[in-house]
Amino acid sequence: MNTDTSPVTESRAVKEFIKLVRSRLKEKGWSVVRLSKECGVSRVYLQNVLAGKHDPGMQVAEKIAEHLGLRIRTEARQKKLQKSA
């Protein structure tokens, strides 16, 4: 039986994203409930993402970013931009 309750999210980028989301929620005066409704994801799922228990994945991260006015930069997008320049 696994009794480890530590968060599963280890990525530095995900941790930074969560930090930015929490900051922007505070700035906007939004609750997790409001953000979950805006993004179309469950409140419990979003709470788990913000607790580091779930990786949001790109699709959910992009929805969150869009509603909070954040931009997501990925390595793949950066390479695409560099090729088109």
C-alpha positions as CSV (number, residue, x, y, z in Angstrom):
1,M,0.0,0.0,0.0
2,N,1.4,3.3,-1.1
3,T,1.1,5.9,1.7
4,D,3.1,8.6,-0.1
5,T,0.9,11.8,-0.3
6,S,3.5,14.0,-1.9
7,P,2.3,15.9,-5.0
8,V,3.0,14.1,-8.3
9,T,3.8,17.3,-10.2
10,E,7.6,17.7,-10.3
11,S,8.2,19.8,-13.4
12,R,9.7,23.2,-12.7
13,A,7.6,24.7,-15.5
14,V,4.4,23.3,-14.0
15,K,5.3,24.6,-10.6
16,E,6.0,28.0,-12.0
17,F,2.7,27.9,-13.9
18,I,0.8,27.0,-10.7
19,K,2.5,29.9,-8.9
20,L,1.5,32.3,-11.7
21,V,-2.1,31.0,-11.7
22,R,-2.4,31.4,-7.9
23,S,-1.1,35.0,-8.2
24,R,-3.4,35.9,-11.1
25,L,-6.4,34.5,-9.3
26,K,-5.6,36.7,-6.3
27,E,-5.1,39.7,-8.5
28,K,-8.4,39.2,-10.3
29,G,-10.2,38.3,-7.1
30,W,-11.3,35.0,-8.6
31,S,-12.0,31.8,-6.7
32,V,-11.1,28.4,-7.9
33,V,-14.8,27.8,-8.4
34,R,-15.0,30.7,-10.9
35,L,-11.9,29.7,-12.8
36,S,-13.2,26.1,-13.0
37,K,-16.5,27.3,-14.5
38,E,-14.7,29.6,-16.9
39,C,-12.4,26.8,-18.1
40,G,-15.0,24.1,-18.1
41,V,-13.2,21.8,-15.7
42,S,-14.3,20.5,-12.4
43,R,-13.4,22.4,-9.2
44,V,-11.9,19.3,-7.6
45,Y,-9.7,18.7,-10.7
46,L,-8.5,22.3,-10.7
47,Q,-7.8,22.2,-6.9
48,N,-5.7,19.1,-7.5
49,V,-3.8,20.8,-10.2
50,L,-3.1,23.8,-8.0
51,A,-2.1,21.5,-5.2
52,G,0.4,19.8,-7.5
53,K,-1.4,16.5,-7.5
54,H,-2.2,16.5,-11.2
55,D,-0.4,17.8,-14.2
56,P,-2.9,20.0,-16.0
57,G,-1.7,19.0,-19.5
58,M,-1.4,21.5,-22.3
59,Q,-5.1,21.7,-23.2
60,V,-6.2,22.6,-19.6
61,A,-3.2,24.8,-19.1
62,E,-4.0,26.8,-22.2
63,K,-7.7,27.2,-21.1
64,I,-6.5,28.4,-17.7
65,A,-3.9,30.8,-19.2
66,E,-6.5,32.2,-21.7
67,H,-9.0,33.0,-18.9
68,L,-6.4,34.5,-16.7
69,G,-4.6,36.5,-19.4
70,L,-1.4,34.5,-19.2
71,R,0.8,33.2,-22.1
72,I,2.3,29.8,-22.3
73,R,5.6,29.4,-24.0
74,T,6.7,25.9,-24.9
75,E,9.9,24.7,-26.4
76,A,8.0,23.4,-29.5
77,R,6.4,26.8,-30.0
78,Q,9.7,28.6,-29.6
79,K,11.3,26.3,-32.3
80,K,8.4,27.0,-34.6
81,L,8.7,30.7,-34.2
82,Q,12.4,30.6,-34.8
83,K,12.0,28.6,-38.0
84,S,9.4,31.1,-39.4
85,A,11.6,34.1,-38.6
